[in-house]
Amino acid sequence: MPKSDKKINIDYVAQLARLELSEEDKSKLSGQLNDILVYFEKLNSVNVEGIEPMAHAHKVDNVWREGDEPGAVFSKDILNKMAPESREDQVVVPKVVE
């Protein structure tokens, strides 16, 4: 496979992933990541004019089981009263990510 013009900083990538890599691993992964970049360059060269973007390679529809019927719908006022804390019609939850 041809080489990509871009050089991957494997130490930086390993740091982002919080991985400790041996020199052998770095060499192997650097080659594999280069192959991925070459493949993306091939994909970027494909003419997709007039092709509508899609979220899935196959047509996917909602699948309903027998007996699946909509249930009761609560008003937003009732739902806000059920929540421990709400603000502007949204449930307030504790911060879980720093």
N, C-alpha and C positions, 0 to 999 in steps of 0.2 A: 504494500500500500504506500502511496506517496506520502512524503512528510508535509506537515502543515507549516506555513510561514510563521505561525505564531509559536512562541516559546512558552511552555508552561513552567511556572515557578512551583515545582512540586513541594518545596519546603513550606511555601505559603499555604498551599492547598491542604497539606497535612496539618498545619497549625490550625486552620479553620475547622478541620474535622476533628481536632484534638487527637491526632494519631502520632505515634512514634514509629517511624519507618527506618528499616535498615537501608544501607546503600543499595543492596540488591532489590529490595522492595521499591525504592525510589526509582531505580532504573526501569524496572518492569512496569510500574504504574505510569511513569512518564510516557513510555511508549504506548500504553493502552489509551491514555488520555489524548495523546497526539492522534491516534487512529480515530477516536471519537470526533475530534475537531475536523479531521479530513472528511469524515462522513457528513458532518454538518455543512461543510463547504460544498459538498456534492449536492446536498438537499437544497442549499441556497441557490444553486445554479438552475434548478428546475423551474420552468415557466409555469406559474400557477395563475396566470391572468384569466379571469372569468370563472375561476373555481371558488365557490362559496366556502368560507371557513366552516368547520364543524367541530363539535366537541367529542365526537366518537366516530370510529372508523365504520361502524355499522349503524343502520337506522335503529334507534332504541325508542320504544314507547313505554309508557307506564303500564305495568302489568297488574291487573286487579284479580284478586282471588274471588271465587264465588262467595257471596255474602259480604264482600267489602262494600260498605255503605257509609256515607258521611254521617258523623255523629253530631251530638249537640255542640253548638258553637256558643261560647261565652262572650259577653261583651267585654271590651277593653277595660271598662270600669270595674267589673267583677274580677277580672284577671289581675288588675293593679292592686285591688284590695287583698287578693290571695298572696301576693308577693310580699316578702318581708320588708322590702324597700323598693320604691319605684320613683322614677323622675322622668317627666315628659313622655309618659306612656311607654317607658322602657323599664325593665327589671334591672335594678342595681345589684351587681354581684361583687364579691371581694376580688381585689387584684390578685392574680395568680402568677403573673409573669413580671419579672423585674426589668 
